[in-house]
Amino acid sequence: MNHPLHMSPITSEPWGTLPGGDACRLYTLRNAQDMKLTISDLGGTLVSWHAPDRAGRLADILLGHDTPAAYASATTYMGALIGRWANRIAGARFMLDGVGHTLDRNENGNLLHGGANGFHRALWQVEEDRGTLLLRLDSPEGDGGFPGNVSVEVRYTLADDGTLTIAYEAVTDAPTALSLTNHAYFNLSGEAGADVRGHILTIDADAFFEVDEQMIPIGLADVSGSAFDFRHGAPLGARLEWPHAQLARANGFDHCYVLRGGEQAGVRPALRQVASVYEPGSGRELIVTTDQRGLQCYTGNYLQGQPGRHGAPCVKHAGLCLEAGGFPNQINMAAPECDDAVLRPGGTYRQVTQYKLGVRA
């Protein structure tokens, strides 16, 4: 995590208002490569990331919407911080210390991404702290049905070498389930209307969770010999066309990988490189580093027609999400897996994920 920081001042500007009248702001971080990363206090959202291609031409490599109102009404979670629970909880219910908790059923009777009013819809408190952007949110008891009052801090840092570091911390006053992530959609081409089928993806994982019809994990599967084997890199387009029951079920990739170094429950993995994405046309390459056990790979299977930049609708597979965190429905898995998904008083939830953006010659 020791990267040289370019201490450009963080700028801030009004962005607009939500339907209820709350004002939103944009905060912009810059580095020595002329990268410009824009973040909103609405959902702690990564709104845009302008970065050069191999010829030095700047383009936005994130999908997004035009206005705060569009983010507030969308169901795509573009660029948002996700909590209190990233991904799904089966039946929107879990047991903790013998007590059952019923959550917001916002997708087919299950909980998805913290519920309809999760962290992605909250207005975060934002301040500049030593050249980084620090966001804070207090999530009250009963938020989305979750127990405990939880206080969260997320720090965004953009370094001169193109590394965006997202560092999460959270504490609670009562035992609760917690799993956080960021839901950025990447398209390294930077071209409006393009999809990610030409992107070459690598994931350092030997196994992934197969899912049922409601996208709830049903067991681990070996990636060997399947469309899910990205250990040596492969174009997404060819893999999306691969005949596989799991791809048909999800309409593409929407599966959690068990990352190497994260196979053992109860052990926090080291910060390590876990994935990369390369877009040959622009030369842009994204390297993902994390200390988490899981990585959700989602290929924007239901983006068709969703509002994008300048009011233009997105195409299917317009963006790729690589969401580091825990496992889907982990709180309902058998011990010791479920124990890893519980935050207790006196403990601190910590996560560090980095996205390093550069170019190949």
C-alpha positions in Angstrom: 0.0 0.0 0.0 3.0 2.3 -0.1 2.4 4.3 -3.3 3.6 7.8 -4.0 0.8 10.3 -3.5 0.3 13.3 -5.7 -1.1 15.8 -3.2 -3.3 17.7 -5.6 -6.1 19.4 -3.7 -9.5 17.6 -3.7 -12.1 19.8 -5.4 -15.8 19.8 -4.6 -18.8 21.1 -6.4 -22.6 20.9 -6.1 -24.1 18.1 -8.2 -27.9 18.4 -7.8 -30.7 17.3 -5.6 -32.5 14.1 -4.8 -36.3 13.8 -5.3 -36.7 14.6 -1.6 -34.7 17.8 -1.8 -31.4 16.7 -0.3 -28.4 18.2 -2.1 -25.6 16.1 -3.4 -22.0 16.9 -4.1 -19.1 15.7 -6.3 -15.5 15.4 -5.1 -12.7 15.1 -7.5 -9.2 13.5 -6.9 -6.4 13.9 -9.4 -2.9 12.5 -9.9 0.2 13.1 -11.9 -1.0 11.0 -14.8 -3.9 13.4 -15.4 -6.3 10.9 -14.0 -9.5 12.4 -12.6 -11.6 10.4 -10.2 -15.0 11.8 -9.2 -16.9 10.5 -6.1 -20.3 11.5 -4.8 -21.5 11.7 -1.2 -24.6 9.9 -2.5 -23.8 6.2 -1.9 -20.1 7.0 -1.7 -20.4 6.4 -5.5 -17.5 6.3 -7.9 -19.1 8.4 -10.5 -16.3 8.7 -13.1 -12.7 7.8 -13.6 -11.0 9.6 -16.6 -7.7 7.9 -17.5 -5.4 7.9 -20.5 -5.1 5.1 -23.1 -1.7 4.1 -24.7 -1.9 7.3 -26.8 -2.5 9.5 -23.9 -6.2 10.1 -24.7 -8.4 10.5 -21.7 -11.7 8.7 -21.4 -14.1 7.6 -18.6 -13.6 3.9 -17.8 -16.6 3.7 -15.4 -20.3 3.3 -16.2 -22.6 5.8 -14.6 -25.7 8.0 -14.8 -26.1 11.7 -15.3 -27.9 12.9 -12.2 -28.3 12.1 -8.5 -32.0 11.4 -9.2 -31.0 8.8 -11.8 -28.8 7.0 -9.2 -31.5 7.2 -6.6 -34.0 5.4 -8.9 -31.7 3.0 -10.6 -31.4 -0.7 -9.6 -27.9 -1.2 -11.1 -25.8 0.0 -8.0 -23.3 1.7 -10.4 -20.1 2.6 -8.6 -21.8 2.6 -5.1 -20.6 1.4 -1.7 -22.6 -1.6 -0.8 -23.8 -2.5 2.7 -24.7 -3.6 5.1 -24.4 -6.8 3.1 -22.8 -7.1 -0.3 -24.6 -9.7 -2.5 -27.5 -11.9 -1.4 -28.9 -13.4 1.8 -31.3 -16.3 1.2 -34.8 -15.7 2.3 -33.7 -12.3 3.7 -33.2 -14.0 7.0 -30.3 -15.2 9.2 -29.8 -16.6 12.8 -27.2 -15.0 15.0 -26.6 -16.2 18.6 -29.9 -18.0 18.6 -31.9 -15.0 17.4 -33.6 -14.8 14.0 -33.4 -11.5 12.0 -35.7 -10.8 9.1 -34.3 -8.4 6.5 -35.6 -6.3 3.6 -36.8 -8.7 0.8 -35.9 -6.7 -2.2 -35.2 -9.4 -4.8 -37.3 -12.5 -5.2 -37.8 -12.9 -1.4 -34.1 -12.5 -0.7 -32.0 -9.6 0.4 -29.7 -8.0 -2.3 -27.0 -5.5 -1.6 -28.3 -4.3 1.8 -31.9 -3.9 0.7 -33.8 -1.3 -1.2 -32.4 1.5 1.0 -28.9 0.2 1.6 -25.7 2.2 1.8 -25.9 2.9 -2.0 -28.9 5.3 -1.3 -27.4 7.0 1.8 -25.8 10.4 1.9 -22.4 9.9 3.4 -20.4 12.5 5.4 -17.3 13.5 3.5 -14.1 15.3 4.4 -10.6 15.7 2.9 -8.0 14.0 5.1 -4.3 14.4 4.1 -5.0 14.2 0.4 -7.5 11.4 0.6 -11.3 11.4 0.7 -12.8 10.1 4.0 -16.5 9.1 4.0 -18.5 8.2 7.2 -21.9 6.7 7.7 -23.8 5.7 10.8 -26.2 2.9 10.1 -28.8 2.6 12.9 -30.2 -0.5 14.6 -32.8 -2.1 12.3 -31.3 -0.6 9.1 -32.5 -3.0 6.5 -33.5 -5.3 9.3 -29.9 -5.8 10.6 -29.1 -5.7 14.3 -26.8 -3.2 16.0 -25.7 0.4 15.4 -22.9 0.3 12.9 -20.4 3.1 12.2 -18.5 2.8 8.9 -15.5 4.7 7.5 -14.3 4.4 3.9 -11.2 6.1 2.6 -10.5 6.7 -1.1 -6.9 7.3 -2.1 -5.7 7.9 -5.7 -1.9 7.5 -6.1 0.4 8.7 -8.8 0.9 5.2 -10.2 -2.8 4.9 -10.9 -3.8 2.9 -7.8 -7.2 3.6 -6.3 -7.2 2.3 -2.7 -10.5 1.7 -1.0 -10.0 1.1 2.7 -13.0 0.1 4.9 -13.5 0.1 8.6 -16.6 -0.5 10.7 -17.6 -1.1 14.4 -20.8 -2.1 16.0 -22.5 -2.1 19.4 -24.2 -5.4 19.0 -23.4 -8.6 17.0 -24.3 -8.2 13.4 -23.7 -9.6 9.9 -21.5 -7.3 7.8 -20.0 -7.5 4.3 -19.0 -4.4 2.3 -17.8 -3.8 -1.2 -17.8 -1.4 -4.1 -20.0 -2.0 -7.2 -18.1 -0.2 -9.9 -18.8 -1.2 -13.5 -15.6 -1.0 -15.6 -15.3 -0.7 -19.4 -11.7 0.0 -20.2 -12.4 0.9 -23.8 -13.8 4.2 -22.6 -16.2 4.1 -25.6 -19.8 4.9 -25.3 -22.1 2.1 -26.4 -19.3 -0.5 -26.2 -19.5 -3.8 -24.3 -16.7 -5.7 -22.4 -16.7 -8.8 -24.6 -13.2 -8.0 -25.9 -11.8 -7.5 -22.4 -9.3 -10.2 -21.3 -9.9 -11.3 -17.8 -7.7 -13.1 -15.3 -8.8 -14.3 -11.9 -6.5 -16.2 -9.5 -9.0 -18.7 -8.2 -9.4 -22.5 -8.5 -13.1 -22.6 -7.4 -16.3 -20.7 -7.6 -19.8 -21.0 -6.1 -22.5 -22.5 -8.3 -25.9 -20.9 -7.7 -29.5 -21.9 -7.8 -32.3 -20.2 -9.8 -32.4 -17.3 -7.3 -28.6 -16.8 -7.5 -28.0 -18.3 -4.0 -24.8 -20.4 -3.7 -25.4 -24.2 -3.6 -21.9 -25.4 -3.5 -18.3 -25.0 -4.7 -17.2 -26.1 -8.2 -13.7 -26.5 -9.6 -13.0 -24.1 -12.5 -10.9 -26.6 -14.4 -12.0 -27.3 -17.9 -14.9 -24.9 -17.7 -15.9 -21.4 -18.9 -15.1 -20.2 -15.3 -11.4 -20.9 -15.6 -9.7 -17.5 -15.9 -6.5 -18.5 -14.2 -4.4 -17.9 -17.4 -6.6 -15.1 -18.9 -9.3 -15.3 -21.5 -11.5 -13.0 -23.6 -14.9 -12.5 -22.0 -16.8 -12.8 -25.2 -15.7 -16.3 -26.0 -16.5 -17.4 -22.5 -19.9 -15.8 -22.5 -20.8 -18.0 -25.5 -19.6 -21.2 -23.8 -22.4 -23.7 -23.3 -22.7 -24.0 -19.5 -25.8 -24.3 -17.3 -24.5 -21.8 -14.8 -24.0 -19.2 -17.5 -27.5 -19.8 -18.9 -28.9 -19.5 -15.4 -27.3 -16.1 -14.7 -27.5 -14.8 -18.3 -23.7 -14.5 -18.1 -21.2 -14.4 -15.2 -22.6 -13.4 -11.8 -20.6 -15.7 -9.6 -18.3 -15.5 -6.6 -14.8 -16.9 -6.9 -12.9 -18.3 -3.9 -9.6 -16.5 -4.3 -6.3 -18.2 -3.8 -5.0 -17.5 -0.4 -8.6 -17.2 0.9 -9.6 -20.8 1.0 -9.3 -21.1 4.8 -12.1 -19.7 7.0 -11.0 -17.7 10.1 -7.8 -16.5 8.4 -7.7 -13.0 6.9 -5.7 -13.3 3.7 -2.7 -11.1 2.8 -3.1 -8.2 0.5 -2.4 -9.8 -2.9 -3.1 -9.4 -6.6 -6.2 -11.5 -7.4 -7.4 -10.4 -10.9 -6.6 -8.3 -13.9 -8.4 -7.0 -16.9 -6.8 -5.9 -20.2 -8.5 -4.1 -23.1 -6.4 -4.5 -26.2 -7.9 -1.6 -28.2 -7.0 1.1 -25.7 -4.1 -0.7 -24.0 -5.7 0.0 -20.6 -5.1 -2.6 -17.9 -6.8 -2.9 -14.5 -5.1 -4.9 -11.7 -7.2 -5.9 -8.6 -5.5 -6.4 -5.2 -7.4 -7.3 -2.1 -7.2 -8.9 1.4 -10.6 -10.5 0.9 -11.5 -14.2 0.3 -14.1 -13.7 -2.4 -14.5 -11.9 -5.7 -17.9 -11.5 -7.4 -17.5 -11.4 -11.2 -20.5 -9.8 -12.9 -20.7 -9.1 -16.6 -23.6 -6.6 -16.6 -26.0 -9.2 -17.8 -29.1 -7.0 -17.3 -27.8 -3.6 -18.3 -29.6 -3.6 -21.6 -31.7 -0.4 -21.8 -30.5 0.9 -18.4 -29.8 4.7 -18.5 -26.2 5.5 -19.0 -24.2 8.6 -19.8 -25.9 11.5 -21.5 -29.2 9.7 -21.4 -28.0 6.9 -23.8 -29.1 3.4 -22.8 -26.6 0.8 -21.9 -26.1 -2.4 -23.9 -25.9 -5.9 -22.5 -22.5 -6.6 -21.0 -21.6 -2.9 -21.1 -19.5 -3.2 -17.9 -17.6 -5.6 -15.7 -17.8 -5.7 -11.9 -15.1 -7.2 -9.8 -16.4 -6.9 -6.3 -14.1 -8.0 -3.5 -15.6 -9.1 -0.2 -17.1 -12.1 1.6 -19.2 -14.8 0.0 -22.9 -14.5 -1.0 -25.2 -15.9 1.8 -22.1 -16.6 4.0 -24.0 -15.6 7.1 -26.2 -18.7 6.5 -23.4 -21.1 5.8 -22.2 -23.6 8.4 -19.5 -22.7 10.9 -16.7 -21.6 10.6 -17.7 -19.8 7.4 -20.7 -18.0 9.0 -18.4 -16.8 11.9 -16.3 -14.9 9.4 -19.4 -12.8 8.4 -20.1 -11.6 12.0 -18.9 -8.3 13.5 -19.0 -8.1 17.2 -18.6 -5.3 19.7 -15.0 -4.7 20.5 -14.0 -5.9 17.0 -13.3 -3.9 13.8 -14.3 -4.9 10.3 -11.4 -4.1 8.0 -11.0 -4.5 4.2 -8.6 -3.1 1.7 -9.1 -3.4 -2.1 -7.1 -1.7 -4.7 -7.7 -1.0 -8.4 -4.5 -0.1 -10.3 -5.1 1.4 -13.7 -2.3 1.6 -16.3 -1.5 1.0 -19.9 0.4 -1.6 -21.8 2.7 -0.4 -24.6 
